[in-house]
Amino acid sequence: MRDIGSEMLIAMRQRAQAIDVSIVMPCLDEVESLPHCIANAHDALARIKAQYGFGGEVVIADNGSTDGSQALAEALGARVVPVVPRGYGAAIIGGCEGAFGRYLLIGDADGSYDFTDGVPMIGRVAGGADLCMGSRFKGGVARGAMPWKNRYIGNPALTGILNLFFNAKIDDAHCGLRAIRRDALLTLGLSSCGMEFASEMVIKASLRRLRIAEVPATLSIDLRNRGPHLRPWRDGWRHLRYLLIMSPTWAFGIPSAVSMTAGTIILAVALLHQLAILPGTGPFGSSWLIVAGFLVTCGHGAGVMAAAMHLHSVREGHRLLTRRVIRIFRVARMEILLLIGVVLIASSLLLGGIAAWRWTASDFAAPGSVLPIVGAAALGAIGLQTMFGAIMLAIVGGSSGDILPRIRHA
């Protein structure tokens, strides 16, 4: 008696081995546009076969359609992969995980993208690129295909911020047509369920130093008689929020540097005037000195957060450590940071003690300058933050005094 289950499994494995390219479309009630999209995808696969000799498949990542999209897709020659978690990103991740191809071409199932534009994308990833993005601004946007606020405000702004934060060097970070090597996609650990998935793929590819290419892609008016799933303001904020979360340098590091620099300059100028190295009393009175102490301590705290979030990102596999950071954390062991904190606190107590002695010696008259007290308070706060930061960095680095060795680095 034949084992029908085993024969089906063997047949599936043989089919999978013959597939080089999978065209993956996220789908949620797209019965109106699926006939066009699947036919267009099969046309793209035929061109890929003729040009590169790659066999392919069309994968519909169904996210819970209730309009019969699943049966229609199968009748049109596509393979349906059910994806239970809801959301644009979840559907793409599930579809890519269920795809057989070595190369994945991802595009929407609403008819707005031409999958034949993905033929050169497959050529780029087969030729050495890890990820190839489409650029609608290079390929052309049909009239009415993209709202003006998305085309002229949202997309350029978010793409510009992404390039600034992560040096991706692309024109259109949110193009829905893109190709990626399957093994590269699996290394990224993608997890965003919503529309911010589009940014997540580019960000993590940049952080992992994958090779990113870009080719023109066209955008047409979609074929649906209902509104898109995209919500511009909500999804725009989710993209921006994700950019900040994934960039400890810009979320914490840059504000830290600016804050500490400004505070230090104010305190240094005031000190030079108080020591008579500079003439006069200077431009900064007591109010400015208090603000300077606030800026220095807050800036130091943000710097500790930047270091901790950077290490966390490395441990999660999102980024590689640079050689400069490796050198820093090979020296900055937990014990060393704790010792620095103790020295700063001791200096704070000494400076505060001197200020208190001078105050009592002057029969408790109001001091002429708040600089000693502000300096003592700032040193004490920074010392405590350094000690707390040492413990936090050790925990994030792997619950060891050797912060660096337990995390993956280049």
Salt bridges, closest charged atoms under 4 A:
GLU7 OE1 - ARG2 NH1 3.73
ASP20 OD1 - ARG102 NH2 2.90
GLU30 OE2 - ARG224 NH1 3.24
GLU30 OE1 - ARG226 NH2 3.07
GLU30 OE2 - HIS229 NE2 3.72
ASP43 OD1 - ARG47 NE 3.49
GLU57 OE1 - ARG79 NE 3.03
ASP110 OD2 - ARG224 NH2 3.40
ASP130 OD1 - ARG181 NH1 2.10
ASP130 OD2 - ARG211 NE 3.33
ASP171 OD2 - LYS138 NZ 3.13
ASP172 OD2 - ARG136 NE 2.66
ASP183 OD2 - ARG181 NH2 2.63
GLU196 OE2 - ARG238 NH2 3.18
GLU200 OE2 - LYS204 NZ 2.73
GLU214 OE1 - LYS138 NZ 3.66
ASP222 OD2 - ARG224 NH2 3.63
ASP235 OD1 - ARG234 NH2 3.15
GLU335 OE1 - ARG333 NH2 3.42
ASP402 OD1 - ARG333 NH1 1.77
